[in-house]
Amino acid sequence: MHTTVTPFTLLPWKEGKRPGVRSGWRGVSPEFGEVTLTCPLPRTAPNAVVSEARGGLIPTATFEARGIHTDTLRLPTLNRATLRVGDRLVSMSRNRWGATLEQRALLLRIAGDHFRLAALGARGYVLTRAADAEDPGVAVTVRESGRGTGRRLSVQVGGRAEGGDLALALIFAGVDRSALTRVGAVRSGVRRVAELWAEANS
């Protein structure tokens, strides 16, 4: 069901004690109900870090990164990652050598729909679903603001969205997206060299 989405806000949350502490973002969309983003989920397996978006009328989305490098990560990265929305696997590709934010955008495909995730700097991004013969497409913009306990995650939707669009957009608030920016890409490259060295010597 495609519908107009009222702008809404997610607030940070945290509960439990180490090592099972859970934290992330939580809020209510008037159209899709309460949404909870856990980033990351408590670790249940070695060499894996997973973030999850679920709740209300959206399908559950998970973003999982695997490898020895994940043991030191706070959030899953775009490297060696698997993304699922509901029971569907989402294919991902990107131009690691792109010079601009648009050139570095992450391209996604789920069933017959094509998406583009582009950074809007370090604290925001936009997910765009391409138009087709039956639908004019949609753009979901997610921006983080504030510091500490005053942090907020604002979500605005242009066009008519369905639950899968929202789930796909929100899961990336629980992902290290730094590789989508040029400065972040340099840092990611340095980290990637360190990861490969660690794996080669493990």
Kinemage of the C-alpha trace (Angstrom):
@kinemage 1
@onewidth
@group {chain A} dominant
@subgroup {mainchain}
@vectorlist {calphas} color= white
{ca met a 1} P 0.000 0.000 0.000
{ca his a 2} L 1.482 3.345 -1.089
{ca thr a 3} L 0.587 6.298 1.101
{ca thr a 4} L 1.598 9.845 1.927
{ca val a 5} L 3.826 9.825 5.014
{ca thr a 6} L 3.724 12.542 7.665
{ca pro a 7} L 7.221 13.654 8.789
{ca phe a 8} L 8.194 11.987 12.064
{ca thr a 9} L 11.089 11.814 14.519
{ca leu a 10} L 13.001 8.963 16.127
{ca leu a 11} L 14.654 9.378 19.535
{ca pro a 12} L 17.605 7.431 20.971
{ca trp a 13} L 16.872 4.593 23.400
{ca lys a 14} L 18.947 2.166 25.442
{ca glu a 15} L 18.109 -0.708 27.781
{ca gly a 16} L 19.684 -3.724 29.460
{ca lys a 17} L 23.159 -4.357 30.797
{ca arg a 18} L 26.375 -5.494 29.171
{ca pro a 19} L 26.905 -7.731 27.307
{ca gly a 20} L 23.212 -7.808 26.342
{ca val a 21} L 22.647 -4.050 26.174
{ca arg a 22} L 20.359 -2.918 23.351
{ca ser a 23} L 20.192 0.591 21.917
{ca gly a 24} L 19.198 2.512 18.825
{ca trp a 25} L 16.328 4.742 17.683
{ca arg a 26} L 12.603 4.586 18.336
{ca gly a 27} L 9.618 6.630 17.204
{ca val a 28} L 6.109 6.578 15.764
{ca ser a 29} L 5.003 7.160 12.199
{ca pro a 30} L 1.329 8.205 12.096
{ca glu a 31} L 0.818 5.995 9.036
{ca phe a 32} L 3.068 2.995 9.840
{ca gly a 33} L 3.023 2.849 13.642
{ca glu a 34} L 5.859 2.457 16.164
{ca val a 35} L 9.248 1.759 14.632
{ca thr a 36} L 12.312 0.489 16.515
{ca leu a 37} L 15.834 0.479 15.148
{ca thr a 38} L 18.308 -1.625 17.140
{ca cys a 39} L 21.894 -0.901 16.187
{ca pro a 40} L 23.488 -3.220 16.677
{ca leu a 41} L 21.662 -6.258 17.994
{ca pro a 42} L 23.396 -8.054 20.901
{ca arg a 43} L 26.073 -10.256 19.374
{ca thr a 44} L 25.172 -13.938 19.257
{ca ala a 45} L 27.846 -15.136 16.825
{ca pro a 46} L 31.530 -14.323 16.330
{ca asn a 47} L 32.655 -12.206 13.385
{ca ala a 48} L 29.201 -10.727 12.771
{ca val a 49} L 27.465 -7.441 13.579
{ca val a 50} L 23.791 -6.834 12.744
{ca ser a 51} L 21.397 -3.881 12.866
{ca glu a 52} L 17.622 -4.314 12.649
{ca ala a 53} L 14.597 -2.122 11.905
{ca arg a 54} L 11.153 -3.466 12.795
{ca gly a 55} L 7.697 -2.609 14.065
{ca gly a 56} L 4.352 -1.233 13.042
{ca leu a 57} L 3.391 -1.881 9.438
{ca ile a 58} L 6.914 -2.059 8.030
{ca pro a 59} L 8.633 -5.360 7.162
{ca thr a 60} L 11.643 -6.240 9.311
{ca ala a 61} L 14.918 -5.135 7.745
{ca thr a 62} L 18.350 -6.455 8.767
{ca phe a 63} L 21.810 -5.317 7.739
{ca glu a 64} L 24.592 -7.761 8.597
{ca ala a 65} L 28.350 -7.463 8.103
{ca arg a 66} L 30.563 -10.517 8.535
{ca gly a 67} L 34.288 -11.047 8.891
{ca ile a 68} L 37.030 -10.901 11.460
{ca his a 69} L 37.034 -7.121 11.103
{ca thr a 70} L 33.570 -6.876 12.678
{ca asp a 71} L 34.858 -7.736 16.161
{ca thr a 72} L 35.906 -4.115 16.678
{ca leu a 73} L 32.998 -2.420 14.885
{ca arg a 74} L 30.254 -0.463 16.613
{ca leu a 75} L 28.003 -0.660 13.546
{ca pro a 76} L 28.001 -2.864 10.434
{ca thr a 77} L 29.833 -1.349 7.453
{ca leu a 78} L 29.121 -1.580 3.738
{ca asn a 79} L 31.922 -4.131 3.305
{ca arg a 80} L 30.943 -7.826 3.181
{ca ala a 81} L 27.362 -6.973 4.043
{ca thr a 82} L 24.020 -8.675 3.535
{ca leu a 83} L 20.784 -6.682 3.510
{ca arg a 84} L 17.308 -8.183 3.804
{ca val a 85} L 13.865 -6.579 3.852
{ca gly a 86} L 11.245 -9.064 4.952
{ca asp a 87} L 12.148 -12.344 3.259
{ca arg a 88} L 13.825 -10.633 0.292
{ca leu a 89} L 17.546 -10.213 -0.271
{ca val a 90} L 18.572 -6.755 -1.465
{ca ser a 91} L 21.441 -6.531 -3.946
{ca met a 92} L 23.945 -3.702 -3.360
{ca ser a 93} L 26.664 -2.131 -5.495
{ca arg a 94} L 28.634 1.118 -5.470
{ca asn a 95} L 31.409 2.978 -7.217
{ca arg a 96} L 34.238 3.031 -4.674
{ca trp a 97} L 36.186 5.526 -6.826
{ca gly a 98} L 33.431 8.099 -7.301
{ca ala a 99} L 34.488 11.683 -6.626
{ca thr a 100} L 31.097 13.153 -5.658
{ca leu a 101} L 28.429 12.098 -3.198
{ca glu a 102} L 26.145 11.176 -6.080
{ca gln a 103} L 28.840 9.107 -7.790
{ca arg a 104} L 29.552 7.281 -4.537
{ca ala a 105} L 25.865 6.473 -3.943
{ca leu a 106} L 24.867 2.936 -3.038
{ca leu a 107} L 22.692 1.275 -5.680
{ca leu a 108} L 20.107 -1.205 -4.413
{ca arg a 109} L 17.682 -3.544 -6.094
{ca ile a 110} L 14.865 -5.483 -4.463
{ca ala a 111} L 12.524 -7.483 -6.672
{ca gly a 112} L 11.803 -5.126 -9.585
{ca asp a 113} L 12.460 -1.879 -7.697
{ca his a 114} L 15.672 0.147 -8.034
{ca phe a 115} L 16.918 2.431 -5.264
{ca arg a 116} L 19.792 4.855 -4.739
{ca leu a 117} L 21.165 5.774 -1.305
{ca ala a 118} L 23.203 8.995 -1.363
{ca ala a 119} L 24.885 10.717 1.571
{ca leu a 120} L 23.932 14.278 2.491
{ca gly a 121} L 27.128 14.692 4.481
{ca ala a 122} L 28.152 12.747 7.569
{ca arg a 123} L 24.793 12.989 9.387
{ca gly a 124} L 22.179 12.549 6.707
{ca tyr a 125} L 21.195 10.643 3.609
{ca val a 126} L 18.407 10.241 1.075
{ca leu a 127} L 17.004 6.986 -0.296
{ca thr a 128} L 15.325 7.356 -3.689
{ca arg a 129} L 13.173 4.744 -5.403
{ca ala a 130} L 13.197 5.154 -9.180
{ca ala a 131} L 9.928 5.892 -10.921
{ca asp a 132} L 8.354 3.275 -13.172
{ca ala a 133} L 5.272 2.961 -15.368
{ca glu a 134} L 3.012 2.462 -12.340
{ca asp a 135} L 4.546 4.742 -9.711
{ca pro a 136} L 6.293 8.146 -9.743
{ca gly a 137} L 8.881 7.015 -7.190
{ca val a 138} L 9.666 8.212 -3.689
{ca ala a 139} L 12.465 9.910 -1.738
{ca val a 140} L 13.036 9.305 1.985
{ca thr a 141} L 15.357 11.798 3.677
{ca val a 142} L 16.848 10.926 7.074
{ca arg a 143} L 18.872 13.465 9.070
{ca glu a 144} L 20.451 13.273 12.513
{ca ser a 145} L 20.673 16.417 14.615
{ca gly a 146} L 21.676 17.359 18.136
{ca arg a 147} L 24.240 15.903 20.500
{ca gly a 148} L 24.138 13.593 23.490
{ca thr a 149} L 20.662 13.202 24.955
{ca gly a 150} L 19.379 15.847 22.532
{ca arg a 151} L 19.985 13.720 19.451
{ca arg a 152} L 17.110 13.374 16.987
{ca leu a 153} L 16.563 11.467 13.765
{ca ser a 154} L 14.109 13.236 11.462
{ca val a 155} L 12.396 11.374 8.622
{ca gln a 156} L 10.705 13.120 5.686
{ca val a 157} L 9.129 11.396 2.701
{ca gly a 158} L 8.531 12.921 -0.707
{ca gly a 159} L 5.961 10.986 -2.704
{ca arg a 160} L 3.838 8.031 -1.679
{ca ala a 161} L 5.752 5.307 0.177
{ca glu a 162} L 5.085 1.749 1.255
{ca gly a 163} L 6.395 -0.065 4.313
{ca gly a 164} L 9.316 -1.577 2.442
{ca asp a 165} L 10.541 1.876 1.375
{ca leu a 166} L 10.523 3.061 4.964
{ca ala a 167} L 12.207 -0.071 6.320
{ca leu a 168} L 14.936 0.145 3.694
{ca ala a 169} L 15.576 3.808 4.455
{ca leu a 170} L 15.591 3.457 8.239
{ca ile a 171} L 17.957 0.491 8.441
{ca phe a 172} L 20.784 2.682 7.132
{ca ala a 173} L 20.556 4.843 10.264
{ca gly a 174} L 22.072 1.771 11.944
{ca val a 175} L 24.887 1.344 9.405
{ca asp a 176} L 28.329 2.957 9.123
{ca arg a 177} L 27.770 4.923 5.902
{ca ser a 178} L 31.095 6.776 5.967
{ca ala a 179} L 32.297 5.139 2.735
{ca leu a 180} L 29.616 7.122 0.865
{ca thr a 181} L 31.499 10.385 1.522
{ca arg a 182} L 34.963 11.191 0.179
{ca val a 183} L 36.523 11.925 3.569
{ca gly a 184} L 34.866 8.860 5.028
{ca ala a 185} L 36.087 6.791 2.089
{ca val a 186} L 39.706 7.679 2.851
{ca arg a 187} L 39.252 6.608 6.456
{ca ser a 188} L 37.404 3.504 5.312
{ca gly a 189} L 40.272 2.660 2.958
{ca val a 190} L 42.823 2.900 5.746
{ca arg a 191} L 40.622 0.740 7.958
{ca arg a 192} L 40.123 -1.754 5.139
{ca val a 193} L 43.906 -2.192 4.730
{ca ala a 194} L 44.144 -2.860 8.457
{ca glu a 195} L 41.304 -5.405 8.195
{ca leu a 196} L 43.008 -7.278 5.358
{ca trp a 197} L 46.289 -7.304 7.272
{ca ala a 198} L 44.545 -8.679 10.369
{ca glu a 199} L 42.831 -11.415 8.369
{ca ala a 200} L 46.041 -12.375 6.603
{ca asn a 201} L 47.794 -12.745 9.923
{ca ser a 202} L 45.019 -14.470 11.877
